[in-house]
Amino acid sequence: MTNEKLDRIKTISEYHELVGLPKPEHPLISVVHFDSQEGSLFGESANLILDFYFVILKRMKGFKYKYGQQSYDFDEGVMGFVSPNQVFAVEIVPDLNVKRSGWMLLIHPDFLWNTTLAEGIKRYEYFDYSVHEALFLSDKEERTLNGVVENIRQEYYSGIDKFSKNIIISHLEALLNYADRFYHRQFITREKANSLILERLEKLLTNYFDTDNLVAKGLPTVHWVAGQLSVSPSYLSSLLRVLTGQNTQQHIHEKLIERAKEQLSTTDLSVGEIAYRLGFEHSQSFNRLFKAKTHLSPSEFRQSFK
């Protein structure tokens, strides 16, 4: 059973100590190979919260990550990303023949200070994905990422000079950009699973718009939609952008405009009444959104049918 205690690890040095490793060569960045860890973290289950980023590429029988009610076995090569202050659980399944390989890249936010990644890292939305939305890697992709991480490790082991930080940052950017590319590939190649998400999204929005939810609750939020589909908001928007060119918010608005056009062209309801039926407290907000999406005001659109 997972330990109820929540352990906070503030520094990379603390993590090294926890898993029985020597002090890190650099206090703000470290590559940890899993076959070198012998500490208590892998002797029992634990709930953890880290004050730094970590990127994990893992193969290990008897090892699971949990995020909420979701869990994922790391028996195959998969990659995950966690940003500071995210709570997650490590669950150990007893196995006398545990085979583990892979690495964890630990990056303290202070290392990114005054670099292109200080703010740029926020654009990599997969840091906000849930653990079960891991990146599944081909052997070739795994070798590519292993090579980049080894370059990072060699750079801080070879001695720090005035060039070291910029070189490591460039390797980090390469690693994150490769992950971006591989996620893009995954959205396309996992056609069956992703088509099911699209079908469920369409059904969910249709049902929502067919009931009194718009009047009672207003437009559905991105977080609500993602929760109903059991995916993270960031993952859903990224998936939709790749497959359809629109994010979740744009899909919601598209469904809204579709209903607005229907009511404007087939009923005698006033624009204000239609706005109210579609969940708007003020018709001006409805008018602005409709014109932004269609380049016509609701009244101009209605006139085109007369």
Residue pairs with C-beta under 8 A, 6 or more apart in sequence:
1 45
2 45
2 46
2 47
2 66
2 89
2 91
3 44
3 45
3 46
3 47
4 47
5 46
5 47
6 47
6 48
6 49
6 87
7 46
7 47
7 48
7 49
8 48
8 49
8 50
8 51
9 15
9 18
9 48
9 49
9 50
9 51
10 51
11 27
11 51
11 52
11 108
12 24
12 27
12 28
12 29
12 30
12 52
12 106
12 108
13 23
13 24
13 27
15 30
15 32
15 50
15 106
16 22
16 23
16 24
16 30
16 32
17 39
18 39
18 40
18 41
19 32
19 37
19 38
19 39
19 40
19 41
19 42
20 37
20 38
20 39
20 40
21 32
21 36
21 37
21 39
24 30
24 106
25 156
25 157
26 111
26 156
26 160
27 108
28 107
28 108
28 110
28 111
29 105
29 106
29 107
29 108
29 111
29 152
29 156
29 168
30 105
30 106
31 103
31 104
31 105
31 106
31 149
31 150
31 152
31 153
32 103
32 104
32 105
32 106
33 102
33 103
34 58
34 60
34 100
34 101
34 102
34 103
34 104
35 100
35 101
41 90
42 63
42 90
42 92
43 92
44 92
45 89
45 90
45 91
45 92
46 89
46 90
47 87
47 88
47 89
48 87
48 88
48 89
48 90
49 85
49 86
49 87
49 88
50 82
50 84
50 85
50 86
51 84
51 85
51 108
51 109
52 84
52 106
52 107
52 108
52 109
53 81
53 82
53 83
53 84
53 106
53 107
53 108
53 109
53 121
53 127
54 81
54 82
54 104
54 105
54 106
54 107
55 79
55 80
55 81
55 104
55 105
55 107
55 175
55 179
56 79
56 80
56 81
56 82
56 102
56 103
56 104
56 105
57 77
57 78
57 79
57 102
57 103
57 104
57 137
57 142
57 145
57 146
57 149
58 74
58 77
58 78
58 79
58 80
58 100
58 101
58 102
58 104
59 74
59 75
59 76
59 77
59 99
59 100
59 101
59 102
60 74
60 75
60 98
60 99
60 100
60 101
60 102
61 75
61 95
61 97
61 98
61 99
61 100
62 92
62 93
62 94
62 95
62 98
63 73
63 74
63 90
63 91
63 92
63 93
63 98
63 100
64 71
64 72
64 73
64 74
64 90
64 91
64 92
64 93
65 71
65 72
65 74
65 80
65 88
65 89
65 90
65 91
65 131
66 88
66 89
66 90
66 91
66 131
67 88
67 89
67 130
67 131
67 132
68 130
70 130
70 131
70 132
70 230
71 91
71 131
71 132
72 78
72 131
72 132
72 134
74 102
76 136
77 102
77 136
77 137
77 139
77 142
78 134
78 135
78 136
78 137
79 134
79 135
79 137
79 145
79 179
79 182
80 129
80 131
80 134
80 135
81 124
81 126
81 127
81 129
81 179
82 88
82 127
82 131
83 127
83 128
84 109
88 131
103 146
103 149
105 149
105 152
105 175
107 172
111 165
112 118
112 121
112 169
115 165
115 166
115 169
116 169
116 173
117 169
117 172
117 173
120 173
121 127
121 176
124 176
124 179
124 180
125 234
125 235
125 237
125 238
126 133
126 135
126 179
126 180
126 183
126 234
126 235
126 238
128 232
128 233
128 234
128 235
129 232
129 234
129 235
130 231
130 232
130 235
133 231
133 232
133 235
135 179
135 182
135 183
135 186
136 186
137 145
137 182
141 178
141 182
144 178
145 175
145 178
145 179
148 171
148 174
148 175
148 178
149 175
151 171
152 168
152 171
152 172
152 175
155 164
155 167
155 168
155 171
156 164
156 168
183 238
184 242
187 194
187 238
187 239
187 242
187 243
188 242
188 243
194 239
194 243
197 229
197 231
197 236
197 239
198 240
198 243
198 244
200 229
201 225
201 229
201 236
201 240
201 251
204 225
204 228
204 229
205 220
205 225
205 251
205 252
205 255
206 255
208 214
208 220
209 255
209 256
209 259
213 220
213 279
214 277
214 278
214 279
215 276
215 277
215 279
217 279
218 279
219 252
219 256
219 278
219 279
220 252
222 233
222 236
222 237
222 248
222 249
222 252
223 233
225 236
225 248
225 252
226 232
226 233
226 235
226 236
226 248
229 236
231 239
233 248
236 248
237 247
237 248
237 249
240 246
240 247
240 248
240 251
241 247
244 251
246 254
253 289
253 293
254 293
256 278
256 289
257 289
257 290
257 293
257 294
259 278
260 274
260 278
260 286
260 290
260 298
261 294
261 301
263 269
263 274
263 277
263 278
264 271
264 274
264 298
264 301
264 302
264 305
265 301
265 302
265 305
267 274
269 277
271 283
271 286
271 287
271 298
271 299
271 302
272 283
274 286
274 298
275 282
275 283
275 285
275 286
275 287
276 283
278 286
280 286
286 298
287 297
287 298
290 296
290 297
290 298
290 301
291 297
291 298
294 301
296 304
